[in-house]
Amino acid sequence: MNRLGSPQKPGSRRNLLRHALWSTLQLRLHEGLIITPIPSGTVTFLFTDVEASTRKWEQHQAAMKGAMARHDAILRTAIDSEDGSVFTTAGDAFCAAFSSAQNALAAAMSIQTTLNAEDWGAVAPFLVRVALHTGNADERDGDYFGPTLNRCARLLAIGHGGQTLVSATTAPLLLADLPSDLHLDDLGAHKLKDLDRPEHVFQVVHPELNSEFPALRSRSPVRDAADLLAEGNKAHAEQQWDLAYLSLTAAGEAVELAAEDLRRQGDAAFWSGRGDQALAIKEKAYGKFTNAGKKQPAALMALDLGVLYQYRLAVAVSNAWVARAEALVGDAVGTEAYGYLLRWKSVDAFEHGGGS
């Protein structure tokens, strides 16, 4: 019998038996009936999920069907190519196990770079968060159980879409043989939900991927809301729309945002492709400006909303917002809102052949 081939000279009874066993093995491999043993002992786990997937399913069901099929294929290809084993999937979440931390990292980077290069159309931005953690776990019937998995899941939960987080256990394993184009950012110690021991967290930085994210969604170390607001407003000024939106949103989870901060958050939502959120945020900003008696900023918000609803061909709603803006502007000639309103009317008249 060849080392890599089927039995030779199948005339004897022994060779006939070998030939039969080899043929059966080949058939079972072809049919996917031979299951590769999952890693055991010390295992590096890779957990993923899709950020804001529930909202995307609600808003773009047809597009999400195709997007999730592509997502699943990309993840399976990346994990399989690095000798990983997918042992659980649930909704948009994947759980995979690797014998090598380096292989898990390679799979994570393949996942993130491939997803980043895709055109996601209506469901963009399509962002996946990834967590890597290493330890021992109880294995039973092709699945894993125990505290190691719990910690990996909690680590994943504090991340943001597009971000890859690494635990303090996994980081030294990676640093021993880290690819030259990657590095690990030290994010400090963080308290994970329901776990007594804090986790020292690292972020993988890849030259082709975004590396700027808001504070982790953990309870410690606590970032002051003022820092998040400053970060968000700075990003807004620099037109880093995704970072501006995420930072201002994180700040809004800690404190109630002022009308001006909501205005910037709404801008960032719109320019980062979050149209529905932009409408809701700008409507909230309009309400705050109105309640504070600030007519000019309120008028500008109303005009912004008029434009956004016109983009959606919601003509009646758009006109209603413009009418509100007109009432707020009144006779305040020379104001920014007045000039904006005049431009709106000029464009509207041009597009409708002189009609109002």
FENGI-V553822 format. One record per residue. RES is the residue in one small letter. PHI is phi as a letter, one per 30 degrees, with the letter a starting at -180 (none if undefined). OMEGA is omega in degrees with one decimal (none if undefined). D_LAST is the distance of its C-alpha to the last C-alpha in whole Angstrom. Layout:
BEGIN
res:RES phi:PHI omega:OMEGA d_last:D_LAST
res:RES phi:PHI omega:OMEGA d_last:D_LAST
END
This chain:
BEGIN
res:m phi:none omega:175.5 d_last:88
res:n phi:d omega:178.3 d_last:86
res:r phi:e omega:-176.4 d_last:84
res:l phi:c omega:-174.5 d_last:81
res:g phi:c omega:177.8 d_last:81
res:s phi:d omega:-177.2 d_last:83
res:p phi:d omega:176.4 d_last:86
res:q phi:c omega:176.8 d_last:89
res:k phi:h omega:-175.3 d_last:91
res:p phi:d omega:-177.8 d_last:90
res:g phi:d omega:-178.1 d_last:94
res:s phi:d omega:179.2 d_last:95
res:r phi:d omega:179.9 d_last:95
res:r phi:d omega:-179.3 d_last:93
res:n phi:d omega:175.0 d_last:91
res:l phi:d omega:178.6 d_last:90
res:l phi:d omega:177.5 d_last:89
res:r phi:d omega:-179.3 d_last:87
res:h phi:d omega:179.9 d_last:85
res:a phi:d omega:179.2 d_last:84
res:l phi:d omega:179.7 d_last:83
res:w phi:d omega:179.9 d_last:81
res:s phi:d omega:178.8 d_last:80
res:t phi:d omega:178.3 d_last:79
res:l phi:d omega:-179.8 d_last:77
res:q phi:d omega:179.4 d_last:75
res:l phi:d omega:-178.8 d_last:74
res:r phi:d omega:174.6 d_last:73
res:l phi:d omega:-179.9 d_last:71
res:h phi:d omega:-177.8 d_last:69
res:e phi:d omega:179.5 d_last:68
res:g phi:i omega:-176.9 d_last:67
res:l phi:d omega:175.6 d_last:70
res:i phi:d omega:-176.6 d_last:71
res:i phi:c omega:177.6 d_last:70
res:t phi:d omega:-179.9 d_last:70
res:p phi:e omega:178.7 d_last:71
res:i phi:d omega:-178.5 d_last:69
res:p phi:e omega:178.8 d_last:70
res:s phi:b omega:-177.5 d_last:72
res:g phi:i omega:176.9 d_last:73
res:t phi:d omega:-171.7 d_last:71
res:v phi:b omega:171.1 d_last:68
res:t phi:c omega:-177.8 d_last:64
res:f phi:c omega:175.5 d_last:62
res:l phi:b omega:177.7 d_last:58
res:f phi:c omega:177.6 d_last:55
res:t phi:b omega:163.7 d_last:52
res:d phi:a omega:-176.9 d_last:49
res:v phi:c omega:179.1 d_last:45
res:e phi:d omega:175.8 d_last:43
res:a phi:i omega:-177.4 d_last:40
res:s phi:d omega:-179.9 d_last:41
res:t phi:d omega:179.2 d_last:40
res:r phi:d omega:179.7 d_last:37
res:k phi:d omega:177.2 d_last:36
res:w phi:d omega:179.8 d_last:38
res:e phi:d omega:-172.8 d_last:36
res:q phi:c omega:-172.7 d_last:33
res:h phi:b omega:-173.4 d_last:34
res:q phi:d omega:-177.3 d_last:37
res:a phi:d omega:-179.7 d_last:37
res:a phi:d omega:-178.5 d_last:37
res:m phi:d omega:177.6 d_last:39
res:k phi:e omega:178.9 d_last:42
res:g phi:d omega:-179.2 d_last:42
res:a phi:d omega:-178.6 d_last:42
res:m phi:d omega:175.7 d_last:45
res:a phi:d omega:177.1 d_last:47
res:r phi:d omega:177.8 d_last:46
res:h phi:e omega:-177.7 d_last:47
res:d phi:d omega:-179.6 d_last:50
res:a phi:d omega:179.6 d_last:51
res:i phi:d omega:-178.6 d_last:51
res:l phi:d omega:-179.2 d_last:53
res:r phi:d omega:179.1 d_last:56
res:t phi:d omega:-179.3 d_last:56
res:a phi:d omega:-178.5 d_last:56
res:i phi:d omega:179.7 d_last:58
res:d phi:d omega:-176.7 d_last:61
res:s phi:d omega:178.7 d_last:61
res:e phi:c omega:175.9 d_last:62
res:d phi:i omega:175.2 d_last:65
res:g phi:d omega:179.4 d_last:63
res:s phi:b omega:173.5 d_last:63
res:v phi:d omega:-177.5 d_last:60
res:f phi:c omega:177.3 d_last:62
res:t phi:a omega:166.3 d_last:59
res:t phi:b omega:178.5 d_last:55
res:a phi:b omega:-176.6 d_last:53
res:g phi:i omega:179.4 d_last:49
res:d phi:c omega:-175.9 d_last:48
res:a phi:c omega:174.9 d_last:51
res:f phi:b omega:172.9 d_last:54
res:c phi:b omega:-177.5 d_last:57
res:a phi:b omega:-178.4 d_last:60
res:a phi:b omega:-179.4 d_last:63
res:f phi:b omega:173.7 d_last:65
res:s phi:d omega:-176.1 d_last:68
res:s phi:b omega:176.2 d_last:67
res:a phi:d omega:178.8 d_last:65
res:q phi:d omega:177.8 d_last:64
res:n phi:d omega:178.3 d_last:63
res:a phi:d omega:177.7 d_last:61
res:l phi:d omega:179.2 d_last:59
res:a phi:d omega:177.8 d_last:59
res:a phi:d omega:179.9 d_last:57
res:a phi:d omega:-179.6 d_last:55
res:m phi:d omega:176.0 d_last:54
res:s phi:d omega:177.9 d_last:54
res:i phi:d omega:-174.6 d_last:51
res:q phi:d omega:-178.2 d_last:49
res:t phi:d omega:179.5 d_last:49
res:t phi:d omega:177.3 d_last:48
res:l phi:d omega:-178.3 d_last:46
res:n phi:d omega:-177.7 d_last:44
res:a phi:d omega:-177.3 d_last:44
res:e phi:d omega:171.4 d_last:42
res:d phi:c omega:-173.1 d_last:39
res:w phi:c omega:173.5 d_last:38
res:g phi:h omega:-173.4 d_last:34
res:a phi:d omega:-176.3 d_last:32
res:v phi:c omega:176.6 d_last:35
res:a phi:d omega:-4.3 d_last:35
res:p phi:d omega:-179.2 d_last:37
res:f phi:c omega:-170.3 d_last:40
res:l phi:c omega:-179.6 d_last:42
res:v phi:c omega:174.0 d_last:46
res:r phi:c omega:-174.6 d_last:48
res:v phi:b omega:174.7 d_last:52
res:a phi:b omega:176.9 d_last:55
res:l phi:b omega:177.7 d_last:59
res:h phi:b omega:-174.7 d_last:62
res:t phi:c omega:177.0 d_last:65
res:g phi:l omega:175.8 d_last:68
res:n phi:d omega:179.5 d_last:70
res:a phi:b omega:175.9 d_last:69
res:d phi:d omega:-179.0 d_last:71
res:e phi:c omega:178.8 d_last:70
res:r phi:a omega:176.4 d_last:71
res:d phi:h omega:176.2 d_last:70
res:g phi:i omega:179.8 d_last:68
res:d phi:b omega:-179.1 d_last:66
res:y phi:c omega:179.5 d_last:66
res:f phi:b omega:171.4 d_last:66
res:g phi:k omega:-174.2 d_last:67
res:p phi:d omega:-179.5 d_last:66
res:t phi:d omega:179.0 d_last:65
res:l phi:d omega:178.8 d_last:62
res:n phi:d omega:-178.8 d_last:61
res:r phi:d omega:178.9 d_last:61
res:c phi:d omega:179.3 d_last:59
res:a phi:d omega:179.2 d_last:56
res:r phi:d omega:175.7 d_last:56
res:l phi:d omega:177.9 d_last:56
res:l phi:e omega:-173.0 d_last:53
res:a phi:d omega:-178.1 d_last:51
res:i phi:c omega:-177.5 d_last:50
res:g phi:d omega:178.5 d_last:49
res:h phi:b omega:178.6 d_last:45
res:g phi:e omega:-177.2 d_last:44
res:g phi:i omega:-176.1 d_last:45
res:q phi:c omega:175.5 d_last:48
res:t phi:c omega:-177.5 d_last:52
res:l phi:c omega:-177.1 d_last:54
res:v phi:b omega:179.8 d_last:58
res:s phi:d omega:179.2 d_last:61
res:a phi:d omega:177.4 d_last:64
res:t phi:d omega:-176.2 d_last:66
res:t phi:d omega:-174.4 d_last:64
res:a phi:e omega:-180.0 d_last:63
res:p phi:d omega:178.0 d_last:67
res:l phi:d omega:179.6 d_last:67
res:l phi:d omega:-177.1 d_last:64
res:l phi:d omega:178.4 d_last:65
res:a phi:d omega:-179.2 d_last:69
res:d phi:a omega:-175.7 d_last:67
res:l phi:d omega:176.6 d_last:64
res:p phi:e omega:-172.5 d_last:62
res:s phi:d omega:-178.3 d_last:62
res:d phi:d omega:-179.3 d_last:58
res:l phi:c omega:166.3 d_last:57
res:h phi:b omega:-178.1 d_last:58
res:l phi:c omega:174.1 d_last:58
res:d phi:d omega:178.9 d_last:56
res:d phi:d omega:-178.8 d_last:58
res:l phi:c omega:176.8 d_last:55
res:g phi:i omega:-179.2 d_last:58
res:a phi:d omega:-177.3 d_last:60
res:h phi:b omega:175.7 d_last:57
res:k phi:d omega:178.4 d_last:58
res:l phi:c omega:-174.9 d_last:57
res:k phi:e omega:175.3 d_last:57
res:d phi:i omega:179.1 d_last:60
res:l phi:c omega:-175.6 d_last:62
res:d phi:d omega:-175.2 d_last:64
res:r phi:d omega:175.2 d_last:65
res:p phi:d omega:179.3 d_last:62
res:e phi:c omega:172.9 d_last:61
res:h phi:d omega:-168.3 d_last:61
res:v phi:c omega:176.1 d_last:58
res:f phi:b omega:177.1 d_last:57
res:q phi:c omega:176.3 d_last:54
res:v phi:d omega:178.9 d_last:55
res:v phi:c omega:-179.1 d_last:53
res:h phi:c omega:-174.8 d_last:52
res:p phi:d omega:-177.5 d_last:51
res:e phi:c omega:-173.8 d_last:48
res:l phi:c omega:175.7 d_last:47
res:n phi:d omega:178.3 d_last:45
res:s phi:b omega:-179.1 d_last:47
res:e phi:c omega:-178.8 d_last:45
res:f phi:b omega:173.0 d_last:45
res:p phi:d omega:177.3 d_last:44
res:a phi:e omega:176.5 d_last:47
res:l phi:d omega:-177.4 d_last:49
res:r phi:d omega:-179.9 d_last:49
res:s phi:b omega:-176.6 d_last:52
res:r phi:d omega:179.6 d_last:53
res:s phi:a omega:-7.2 d_last:55
res:p phi:d omega:-177.2 d_last:55
res:v phi:d omega:173.2 d_last:52
res:r phi:c omega:179.1 d_last:50
res:d phi:d omega:179.0 d_last:48
res:a phi:e omega:179.1 d_last:45
res:a phi:d omega:177.6 d_last:44
res:d phi:d omega:179.2 d_last:46
res:l phi:d omega:177.9 d_last:43
res:l phi:d omega:179.6 d_last:40
res:a phi:d omega:178.4 d_last:41
res:e phi:d omega:-179.7 d_last:42
res:g phi:d omega:-179.4 d_last:38
res:n phi:d omega:176.2 d_last:37
res:k phi:d omega:178.6 d_last:39
res:a phi:d omega:176.8 d_last:38
res:h phi:d omega:-179.8 d_last:34
res:a phi:d omega:-179.1 d_last:35
res:e phi:c omega:179.0 d_last:36
res:q phi:h omega:169.9 d_last:34
res:q phi:c omega:-163.3 d_last:36
res:w phi:d omega:-177.6 d_last:34
res:d phi:d omega:178.7 d_last:36
res:l phi:d omega:179.2 d_last:39
res:a phi:d omega:-179.1 d_last:36
res:y phi:d omega:-176.3 d_last:35
res:l phi:d omega:-179.2 d_last:39
res:s phi:d omega:179.9 d_last:40
res:l phi:d omega:176.7 d_last:37
res:t phi:d omega:177.6 d_last:38
res:a phi:d omega:177.5 d_last:41
res:a phi:d omega:-179.6 d_last:41
res:g phi:d omega:176.0 d_last:39
res:e phi:d omega:-178.6 d_last:42
res:a phi:c omega:-178.9 d_last:44
res:v phi:b omega:175.7 d_last:42
res:e phi:d omega:-177.1 d_last:39
res:l phi:d omega:174.2 d_last:36
res:a phi:d omega:-176.7 d_last:34
res:a phi:e omega:-179.2 d_last:31
res:e phi:d omega:177.6 d_last:31
res:d phi:d omega:175.8 d_last:33
res:l phi:d omega:178.4 d_last:31
res:r phi:e omega:179.7 d_last:28
res:r phi:d omega:178.0 d_last:30
res:q phi:d omega:177.7 d_last:31
res:g phi:d omega:175.1 d_last:28
res:d phi:e omega:-177.4 d_last:27
res:a phi:d omega:178.2 d_last:31
res:a phi:d omega:-178.5 d_last:30
res:f phi:d omega:-174.3 d_last:27
res:w phi:d omega:175.1 d_last:28
res:s phi:c omega:174.2 d_last:32
res:g phi:i omega:-179.3 d_last:30
res:r phi:c omega:-172.2 d_last:30
res:g phi:d omega:-178.6 d_last:26
res:d phi:d omega:178.0 d_last:27
res:q phi:d omega:179.7 d_last:29
res:a phi:e omega:179.2 d_last:26
res:l phi:d omega:-176.8 d_last:24
res:a phi:d omega:-177.8 d_last:27
res:i phi:d omega:-179.3 d_last:28
res:k phi:d omega:175.6 d_last:25
res:e phi:d omega:177.5 d_last:24
res:k phi:d omega:177.8 d_last:28
res:a phi:d omega:177.4 d_last:27
res:y phi:e omega:179.7 d_last:24
res:g phi:d omega:179.5 d_last:26
res:k phi:d omega:178.2 d_last:29
res:f phi:d omega:-178.9 d_last:27
res:t phi:d omega:-179.6 d_last:26
res:n phi:d omega:179.5 d_last:29
res:a phi:d omega:-179.9 d_last:31
res:g phi:i omega:179.9 d_last:28
res:k phi:c omega:-170.5 d_last:27
res:k phi:d omega:-175.7 d_last:23
res:q phi:d omega:175.6 d_last:22
res:p phi:d omega:177.8 d_last:24
res:a phi:d omega:178.5 d_last:22
res:a phi:d omega:177.9 d_last:19
res:l phi:d omega:177.2 d_last:19
res:m phi:d omega:179.5 d_last:21
res:a phi:d omega:177.9 d_last:18
res:l phi:d omega:174.5 d_last:15
res:d phi:e omega:-179.8 d_last:18
res:l phi:d omega:175.6 d_last:18
res:g phi:e omega:178.7 d_last:14
res:v phi:d omega:-178.0 d_last:15
res:l phi:d omega:179.1 d_last:18
res:y phi:d omega:175.5 d_last:17
res:q phi:d omega:175.5 d_last:14
res:y phi:e omega:-178.7 d_last:17
res:r phi:d omega:179.7 d_last:19
res:l phi:i omega:174.6 d_last:16
res:a phi:c omega:-168.9 d_last:16
res:v phi:d omega:-177.3 d_last:12
res:a phi:d omega:179.7 d_last:13
res:v phi:d omega:178.2 d_last:15
res:s phi:e omega:-179.6 d_last:13
res:n phi:d omega:179.9 d_last:10
res:a phi:d omega:178.4 d_last:13
res:w phi:d omega:178.1 d_last:14
res:v phi:d omega:178.1 d_last:11
res:a phi:d omega:176.1 d_last:12
res:r phi:d omega:178.6 d_last:15
res:a phi:d omega:-179.0 d_last:15
res:e phi:d omega:179.3 d_last:13
res:a phi:d omega:-179.8 d_last:16
res:l phi:d omega:-179.3 d_last:18
res:v phi:d omega:179.3 d_last:18
res:g phi:h omega:-177.9 d_last:18
res:d phi:c omega:-176.4 d_last:19
res:a phi:d omega:-179.4 d_last:21
res:v phi:d omega:177.0 d_last:20
res:g phi:j omega:178.1 d_last:22
res:t phi:d omega:177.8 d_last:22
res:e phi:e omega:-179.4 d_last:21
res:a phi:d omega:179.0 d_last:18
res:y phi:d omega:179.0 d_last:17
res:g phi:d omega:178.5 d_last:17
res:y phi:d omega:-179.6 d_last:16
res:l phi:d omega:177.5 d_last:13
res:l phi:d omega:177.9 d_last:12
res:r phi:d omega:177.6 d_last:13
res:w phi:e omega:-177.3 d_last:10
res:k phi:d omega:179.9 d_last:7
res:s phi:d omega:178.8 d_last:9
res:v phi:d omega:-179.1 d_last:10
res:d phi:d omega:179.2 d_last:7
res:a phi:d omega:178.7 d_last:6
res:f phi:d omega:-177.0 d_last:9
res:e phi:d omega:-178.2 d_last:10
res:h phi:c omega:173.0 d_last:7
res:g phi:i omega:177.7 d_last:9
res:g phi:j omega:178.3 d_last:7
res:g phi:d omega:178.0 d_last:4
res:s phi:c omega:none d_last:0
END
